[in-house]
Amino acid sequence: MIRIGGLVLFVLVAVGMSSSTPANGLSNWLFDELILANGNRVQGLILSEEAGGLWFQSVSRLPGRPTVTLTSFYTREEIAQINRLSLINRVLLHKRLAELDPTGEGEQARMESLELVVIPWAGQPDAGKRYDSDWFVLESSGSEELTRRSAVRLEQIYTAFRRFLPPTVKQASPTRILLATDPEEYKALLAPLGVNYLLNPAIFDARNNRILCGHDLTRLSSDLQSARIHHSQQLASLKRYEETLRKLYKGAELEHFLKPVERERKRVALANHANGQKFDQATKRLFAILYHEAFHAYVGTFVYPPLSPDQVQAGRGTGELPRWLNEGLAQVFQTAMVEAGELRADTPDPERLARVQDWLRGKGNGHLVPVAELLTTGKETFLPAHADQKSAADRAYLTSWALAYYLTFERHLIGTAEFNKYLIAINSGGDRREAFAKLVGQDVATFEKQWHAYLLRLRSDGTLRK
């Protein structure tokens, strides 16, 4: 992170409640379970039951991969035992499954439902578009299609943020996100702030609660808009053709003529889905860093805003996250999968994990920052002002990621009452190491040994070696 006046530049280097259960947005899903006569177990949702058996939607959630569902009929003879969900958990699971969007049709519907406002951009009237959310305001110089798709993705990540760390500030201004689709536009956005063009396509301007981002999306924006118009024309033509068919034919004859219409609609839907994948590929790095910056903006605006020690002592709030944890959690969000409104960071980032394990084994040219040292680091540790400071910043970023991951997924401490007490202690002038020891329930040296052992056992699929 770099701060210039009130401007914060989060520079990425190399780049997841209760105390006994995972955080809200990271919780394991609960399922109906069938124990089959052959001994196999199937998890999912009972859809309906009849005398001869039941319809069951099995659910597979392999770490790091999208959720897959399959609907099958199981006869009574095949089933040895049924473990049923409670009503409230059944309703929750049904909602989560409904939010899955393997074909992209759901995203397309959400995109169509958004309300965009035409706004001035770079001195040109009607050259930009704006989308207003309760949590952010997106302003873009891109096409309508690009703006809509970007807005939907941001809504998804903000939903994941809120489930992971629910907001505590009732009245806060949404973060303004400016998305430029041309490098020169991005330079123009940065110019008033007194900074030069950065390789990072996004920065967080903390003083003004803004995220500035830019990428060479002019060609992509144009292509997506052309496809959007073409597909809309195709669907409108199909609708008119179907209306004509329904006037001319009935019954089986009508069904015969409608089948090609439905096939064509599915083809258009697949083309829209392919455009979504094209968007993902072209904007992968941009959105990874944008999610990183958005986490900083969200947590500092809606959950843990900065307060003075006197304000914390007066009970006004907990104060902000320590810098190392803010950076660590932002990196976790940067590479996580957002699915059904949840953050799925059920696997560690493989590149980061490999580097951490190499360092712990004495390989490579680095080593993790000692926990006692990391706990007292400030923003300057993450600001490599000179080339010879970059190595220290690398270590700080990677150590912060590894520690944040452990506290979130293994110790389940983030967002708990004990965690809030930790923040109050460090933000009201308390000793940072003593407060951390109280949070984790052991002295820092003992904790560090256990943490290192965990990291060495951690596999890239999120499981632990024995």
QUIGI-V876791 format. One record per residue. N is the residue number from 1. RES is the residue in one letter. NEAR is the number of other ideal C-beta (glycine too) atoms within 10 Angstrom. Layout:
BEGIN
n: (N	N)
res: (RES	RES)
near: (NEAR	NEAR)
END
This chain:
BEGIN
n: (1	2	3	4	5	6	7	8	9	10	11	12	13	14	15	16	17	18	19	20	21	22	23	24	25	26	27	28	29	30	31	32	33	34	35	36	37	38	39	40	41	42	43	44	45	46	47	48	49	50	51	52	53	54	55	56	57	58	59	60	61	62	63	64	65	66	67	68	69	70	71	72	73	74	75	76	77	78	79	80	81	82	83	84	85	86	87	88	89	90	91	92	93	94	95	96	97	98	99	100	101	102	103	104	105	106	107	108	109	110	111	112	113	114	115	116	117	118	119	120	121	122	123	124	125	126	127	128	129	130	131	132	133	134	135	136	137	138	139	140	141	142	143	144	145	146	147	148	149	150	151	152	153	154	155	156	157	158	159	160	161	162	163	164	165	166	167	168	169	170	171	172	173	174	175	176	177	178	179	180	181	182	183	184	185	186	187	188	189	190	191	192	193	194	195	196	197	198	199	200	201	202	203	204	205	206	207	208	209	210	211	212	213	214	215	216	217	218	219	220	221	222	223	224	225	226	227	228	229	230	231	232	233	234	235	236	237	238	239	240	241	242	243	244	245	246	247	248	249	250	251	252	253	254	255	256	257	258	259	260	261	262	263	264	265	266	267	268	269	270	271	272	273	274	275	276	277	278	279	280	281	282	283	284	285	286	287	288	289	290	291	292	293	294	295	296	297	298	299	300	301	302	303	304	305	306	307	308	309	310	311	312	313	314	315	316	317	318	319	320	321	322	323	324	325	326	327	328	329	330	331	332	333	334	335	336	337	338	339	340	341	342	343	344	345	346	347	348	349	350	351	352	353	354	355	356	357	358	359	360	361	362	363	364	365	366	367	368	369	370	371	372	373	374	375	376	377	378	379	380	381	382	383	384	385	386	387	388	389	390	391	392	393	394	395	396	397	398	399	400	401	402	403	404	405	406	407	408	409	410	411	412	413	414	415	416	417	418	419	420	421	422	423	424	425	426	427	428	429	430	431	432	433	434	435	436	437	438	439	440	441	442	443	444	445	446	447	448	449	450	451	452	453	454	455	456	457	458	459	460	461	462	463	464	465	466)
res: (M	I	R	I	G	G	L	V	L	F	V	L	V	A	V	G	M	S	S	S	T	P	A	N	G	L	S	N	W	L	F	D	E	L	I	L	A	N	G	N	R	V	Q	G	L	I	L	S	E	E	A	G	G	L	W	F	Q	S	V	S	R	L	P	G	R	P	T	V	T	L	T	S	F	Y	T	R	E	E	I	A	Q	I	N	R	L	S	L	I	N	R	V	L	L	H	K	R	L	A	E	L	D	P	T	G	E	G	E	Q	A	R	M	E	S	L	E	L	V	V	I	P	W	A	G	Q	P	D	A	G	K	R	Y	D	S	D	W	F	V	L	E	S	S	G	S	E	E	L	T	R	R	S	A	V	R	L	E	Q	I	Y	T	A	F	R	R	F	L	P	P	T	V	K	Q	A	S	P	T	R	I	L	L	A	T	D	P	E	E	Y	K	A	L	L	A	P	L	G	V	N	Y	L	L	N	P	A	I	F	D	A	R	N	N	R	I	L	C	G	H	D	L	T	R	L	S	S	D	L	Q	S	A	R	I	H	H	S	Q	Q	L	A	S	L	K	R	Y	E	E	T	L	R	K	L	Y	K	G	A	E	L	E	H	F	L	K	P	V	E	R	E	R	K	R	V	A	L	A	N	H	A	N	G	Q	K	F	D	Q	A	T	K	R	L	F	A	I	L	Y	H	E	A	F	H	A	Y	V	G	T	F	V	Y	P	P	L	S	P	D	Q	V	Q	A	G	R	G	T	G	E	L	P	R	W	L	N	E	G	L	A	Q	V	F	Q	T	A	M	V	E	A	G	E	L	R	A	D	T	P	D	P	E	R	L	A	R	V	Q	D	W	L	R	G	K	G	N	G	H	L	V	P	V	A	E	L	L	T	T	G	K	E	T	F	L	P	A	H	A	D	Q	K	S	A	A	D	R	A	Y	L	T	S	W	A	L	A	Y	Y	L	T	F	E	R	H	L	I	G	T	A	E	F	N	K	Y	L	I	A	I	N	S	G	G	D	R	R	E	A	F	A	K	L	V	G	Q	D	V	A	T	F	E	K	Q	W	H	A	Y	L	L	R	L	R	S	D	G	T	L	R	K)
near: (22	18	16	13	11	11	19	19	21	24	18	19	18	13	18	26	21	11	12	7	12	17	21	17	23	24	13	9	17	15	21	22	15	22	14	13	13	7	7	10	11	19	16	21	20	18	14	9	12	9	5	10	16	19	14	23	17	17	20	13	17	12	15	18	14	13	17	12	14	11	11	15	13	19	10	12	9	16	16	13	10	14	11	11	17	9	8	9	14	16	11	14	19	14	11	18	16	10	14	15	18	11	14	18	14	14	19	22	11	16	20	10	9	17	8	16	10	12	14	11	19	13	7	9	9	9	12	21	23	18	21	14	15	12	20	22	17	25	20	26	25	25	22	18	22	25	26	25	25	25	26	19	20	23	20	21	21	24	18	27	24	18	16	28	23	14	15	13	13	6	4	17	10	18	26	17	25	22	29	27	21	17	15	12	17	24	15	15	20	20	11	7	18	9	17	8	13	16	6	18	23	27	27	28	24	20	13	13	17	20	25	24	23	26	22	16	26	17	10	21	23	15	18	24	16	12	16	21	13	12	18	12	10	15	15	10	11	16	12	10	15	16	9	11	16	12	9	9	14	9	7	7	11	14	12	11	15	15	9	11	14	12	9	15	15	12	12	16	16	13	14	19	17	12	20	19	10	14	22	12	9	18	19	10	14	19	22	18	23	24	24	24	27	26	26	22	26	26	22	21	19	23	21	23	17	13	19	12	13	10	15	22	14	11	8	12	19	22	22	19	25	23	18	25	23	22	27	26	26	29	28	25	24	21	20	24	16	20	18	17	16	21	24	20	26	20	22	26	21	13	12	19	20	14	20	24	18	14	19	16	9	7	11	13	8	16	13	22	21	12	21	16	15	24	21	14	19	10	13	15	22	23	17	18	10	7	7	8	14	13	13	17	19	16	19	24	25	24	24	28	29	27	22	23	25	22	21	23	21	14	17	19	18	21	19	18	10	13	20	15	13	23	21	18	20	24	23	18	10	15	13	16	16	14	19	23	20	15	20	20	12	14	13	17	11	12	20	18	11	14	20	17	12	16	20	13	12	22	13	15	13	16	12	11	7	4)
END
